Amino acid sequence: MSNPLLSFESIADTLSERFQHLHGTRPKIFRAPGRANLIGEHTDYNDGYVLPVAIDLYTWVAASKRHDHILHVHSDHFGETIELSLDALTGSPRKHWSDYIRGVAAVLADGGQKLSGTNLVIYGQVPLGAGLSSSASLEVSTALAVMWTSNFELPPLAVVTACQRAEHEYVGTRCGIMDQFVSTFGRLRHALMLDCRSLESKPLPIPSDVRIVILNTMVRHELAAGEYNRRRADCETGVSTLRRHLPSVLALRDVTSADLELYKSELPDQVYRRCRHVISENQRVLAAAQALQAGDLGRFGYLMYESHRSLRCDYQVSSRELDSLVELASACPGVYGARMTGGGFGGCTVNLIHADAVERFQSQITDGYKRVTGMIPAVYVCSAADGAGAWKMVVRDGPAKVPGASDAG
């Protein structure tokens, strides 16, 4: 079951059969989507603006209740089974994939919920380490599954914040809230314009003749997680320095380009450049939302390229492979825009393309990338999807929906 392009029905059927073989009972299945961020990179943890889409690649979790205090978890991707005691969930990151499961359960329990022992079998379509938020989709789908077996409900936004906290405290990645938010609140055929301070969001329609194509560099540099946290620390240094003169500033969201230039001399060059990226990126997101609302895809694409340039030069999170894919895409007919997406240092680019140009684009990119790097990129032609929810196994069962979440059937 390693093919991400299997039909959803095939995935659900195969996952259910595997679960029944392991546990002798029919599971409930939940899924949560990954995401592609069209524009607005490294702005979410600075209280800024982002414009992501939930994509139709999911993390699937099959679940049933146990009558002990154990989380019995099997990961299809890792081919590994682990057991976690509900009585011993606390502790620092263990640098193991189970930290995501342990963290979600621990945060839910810390909120005063009594958790039931649970069997979980996990299958992921979202490529790991590719900047498409496989972690958030795992967290959200796990949260829905554990809530169901434990017979309680939380409002969707509470699920989002619980999953974000799990990643902060139990994985050690100080992520913003975007990934968990869009995995929960994604909307079919729409991008979400999200204000990461107020958490207000606005759906923006994606034209029917436009495709979102994800290109995976097939490269992931090991320094990514540490560098991500260092970028966040640089931004916090910038804020603390600027607040000496601008006491109302709480985050880079509150700083204008003019403010930054006025006090540039007080900032180390690296910190200044990090801040310049975030401030200009917020401006690009607002402009891009207006362009998408107006159907001006040419303007939107230009802003995507400008975003990538800023990420490469000021935030310094791109890579040779990401730059090559963006440059190759810019020369292909029918491409409106391209940029890296995710934390950086490898992973994926997101490309906005006219539907009629997709087939030729795939061929040109594959040939060009192989020529430049010797590698073949993975290509995912995606659609904007609904957010997390329960999968309806058979029609006669009716909608197996977690209250407040999208019905994934």
Order of alpha helices (4+ residues) and beta strands (2+ residues): alpha-beta-beta-beta-beta-alpha-beta-alpha-alpha-alpha-beta-beta-beta-alpha-alpha-alpha-alpha-alpha-beta-beta-alpha-beta-beta
